């Protein structure tokens, strides 16, 4: 299989590279190198020829796209950068693991940072001025390391409009590998009154 990929004609390799980036705009050159089985120099040259910007520029372009404004909490309280948001439907955020997020001895991210990204996105995707985490069923699939970029994707699975609760699923990825999964129940002010002092996971970590 490896040999078959290495022998891909340039045109086919370009088509595959474009397809990979369309499927995951946050894919790194290193990950493209692994999947295409070519050198990083080849990946960069291919991107230049195709007019595809580097990851940082792609992130900037996505962040500048028009998306729904967050209603449930101030932007500075969201862990990670929102790059796409459709209220009561879906959202995407990006969180780069830096020195302050890891254990100094191992370089592994502290779990509460990974959780906080997912939890704050689950709250941000709710179309309500008050949205608080009621419960969270979470699973850490693998550790996240210094320098890696966590892409969290949230989907509202049920409970929209005037309902008092919403179920939100959030999966976080590094490259194409899932590193975290969470199922959140979010209280919203519409419908039943929200009990003051309800838990917001991002604020408790």
Residue pairs with C-beta under 8 A, 6 or more apart in sequence:
2 37
5 36
5 37
6 37
6 38
8 16
8 36
13 36
13 38
13 46
14 46
14 49
14 50
16 36
17 32
17 36
17 43
17 46
17 47
17 50
17 52
18 50
18 52
20 27
20 32
20 35
20 36
21 27
21 32
21 52
21 58
24 175
24 176
25 58
25 59
25 62
26 55
26 58
26 59
26 94
26 149
26 151
27 55
27 175
27 176
28 55
28 149
28 175
29 40
29 43
29 44
29 47
29 54
29 55
30 40
31 175
31 176
32 43
33 39
33 40
33 42
33 43
36 42
36 43
44 54
47 53
47 54
52 58
53 61
59 81
59 83
59 94
62 83
62 84
63 81
63 82
63 83
65 83
65 84
67 82
67 83
67 84
67 85
67 86
68 85
68 86
68 87
68 127
69 85
70 78
70 82
70 85
70 124
71 87
71 126
71 127
71 128
71 129
72 123
72 124
72 126
72 128
72 129
72 130
72 131
73 120
73 123
73 124
73 131
73 200
75 82
77 120
77 202
77 203
78 93
78 120
78 121
78 124
78 202
79 93
79 95
79 113
79 116
79 117
79 119
79 120
79 121
79 202
80 93
80 94
80 95
80 117
80 120
80 121
80 150
80 152
81 93
81 94
81 95
82 91
82 92
82 93
82 121
82 124
83 92
83 93
83 94
84 90
84 91
84 92
85 91
85 92
85 124
85 125
86 125
87 125
87 126
87 127
88 125
88 126
88 127
88 156
88 160
88 161
88 166
89 125
89 155
89 156
90 125
90 153
90 154
90 155
90 156
91 121
91 124
91 125
91 153
91 154
92 121
92 151
92 152
92 153
92 154
93 117
93 120
93 121
93 124
93 151
93 152
93 154
94 149
94 150
94 151
94 152
95 113
95 114
95 117
95 149
95 150
95 152
96 147
96 148
96 149
96 150
97 109
97 113
97 144
97 145
97 146
97 147
97 148
97 149
97 150
98 146
99 146
101 109
101 110
101 113
101 146
102 108
102 109
102 110
102 145
102 146
103 110
107 145
107 146
108 143
108 144
108 145
108 146
109 143
109 144
109 145
109 146
109 148
111 140
112 205
113 205
114 140
114 144
114 150
114 172
114 179
114 180
115 136
115 138
115 180
115 182
115 201
115 205
116 201
116 202
116 205
117 150
117 152
117 172
118 138
118 152
118 154
118 170
118 172
118 180
118 182
118 184
119 133
119 136
119 170
119 182
119 184
119 200
119 201
119 202
119 205
120 202
121 152
121 154
121 170
122 133
122 154
122 168
122 170
122 182
122 184
122 186
123 131
123 132
123 133
123 186
123 200
123 202
124 154
125 154
125 156
125 168
126 156
126 166
126 168
126 186
126 188
127 160
128 188
128 189
128 190
129 189
130 187
130 188
130 189
130 194
131 166
131 186
131 187
131 188
131 189
132 186
132 187
132 194
132 198
132 199
132 200
133 184
133 185
133 186
133 187
133 198
133 199
133 200
133 201
133 202
134 165
134 185
134 186
134 187
134 198
134 199
135 184
135 185
136 182
136 183
136 184
136 185
136 201
137 182
137 183
137 184
138 180
138 181
138 182
138 183
139 180
139 181
139 182
140 179
140 180
141 178
141 179
141 180
141 181
142 177
142 179
143 179
144 150
144 174
144 179
144 180
148 174
149 174
150 172
150 173
150 174
150 179
150 180
151 172
151 173
151 174
152 170
152 171
152 172
152 173
152 180
153 170
153 171
153 172
153 173
154 168
154 169
154 170
155 168
155 169
155 170
156 166
156 167
156 168
157 167
157 168
157 169
158 166
158 167
159 165
159 166
159 167
159 186
159 188
160 166
161 190
162 190
162 191
163 188
163 190
163 191
164 187
164 188
164 190
164 191
164 192
164 194
165 185
165 186
165 187
165 188
166 185
166 186
166 188
167 183
167 184
167 185
167 186
168 183
168 184
168 185
168 186
169 181
169 182
169 183
169 184
170 180
170 181
170 182
170 184
171 178
171 180
171 181
171 182
172 178
172 179
172 180
172 181
173 179
184 201
187 194
187 195
187 198
188 194
